[in-house]
């Protein structure tokens, strides 16, 4: 059974992405760096931030696909995915409250790592909600809305962080409480607002799900040869997100040390707004247009815009210039992430959507984890020559974007004009890819 309004159905399927996006975009760029300044020396702040978040993302890389795969086999009155949304979100809210009262580095670290585990146990199963509920021809719009909610989380976090920086000295505890409240509301909407076919509990399948906990390798086994296009798509996603992760992870410290602004938290929030607003404006149109024009062309446009921005950001020295480049980067990033995820739902096997789309987190969390390892490198290079470590970040980011562009050229097209037999007109050279489902 579905809600009468498709838009309400799309909103309820994707609502929890708004809560998690707000939470992480409040925590990672601003709140966590500010909290970590209370522990350790100024010269090792990038190292502390990098190592802690690296450990968290490694946990996310394991938990998210595992939770997605387990949700494929879950039998519950709420369906396969929504029990994970409900219970995982409650545990994530408890982790945020623990982070709010942390009184030492190790308590803060434990709360942060627990938050990574619980929130990724929510997101992995959530990736399967759209394939479960909607036919292929309607997924582009739903995925565009999902990305729009992601962008709304970025914009909301930037606005709240900027307001708190101006009025309360970047009050981190208030930011964490706001994140907990929004996560609770969006969790309730996704859990009880969406309407999916409910699978009755069957003892044999339930037993299989329980046994799978002790058989993680078998559960996460994937066929690399059969789904080559999917892995190439993940490779392109990996390299592009690595570039953005490198630039955003240490943005607060870069603005503080290189530009020497008095209010680096406020500057970061303004930059997030500059990126988030154009992203929000393009994600839905990009998802819709990719259904007609094809996925590859729009993805290449996104990569190209980001490549230009990375090069120009490396020489930008004023906040106004960085903000202007942030607007352009937002257009490129919004186009890429919207089309890339729609492309992933085309290429992932439908009967294992939770597992394969959960494995996409290996690129999201993997790039974030790898990017955080630049923290110790930045501190070492900066100790040799002031602020050169930050310039090294731009060099690596530019190389990553160009690699993403190359990988995008190798992914089979799945959408675009079709001939009378339902075969794509624009396919990879020498090959034609039949469409999946009605167009």
Secondary structure, 3 states (H helix, E strand, C coil): CCCCCHHHHHHHHHHHHHHHHHHHHHHHHHHHHHHHCCCCCHHHHHHHHHHHHHHHHHHHHHHHHHHHHHHHCCCCCCCCCHHHHHHHHHHHHHHHHHHHCCCCHHHHHHHHHHHHHHHHHHHHHHHHHHHHHCCHHHHHHHHHHHHHHHHHHHHHHHHHHHHHHHHHCCCHHHHHHHHHHHHHHHHHHHHHHCCCCCCCCCHHHHHHHHHHCCCHHHHCCCCCCCCHHHHHHHHHHHHHHHHHHHHHHCHHHHHHHHHCCCCHHHHHHHHHHHHHHHHHHHHHHHHHHHHHHCHHHHHHHHHHHHHHHHHHHCCCCCHHHHHHHHHHHHHHHHHHHHHHHHHHHHHCCHHHHHHHHHHCHHHHHHHHHHHHCHHHHHHHHHHHCCCHHHHHHHHHHHHHHHHHHHHHCCCCCCCCCECCCCEECCCCCCCCCECCCCC
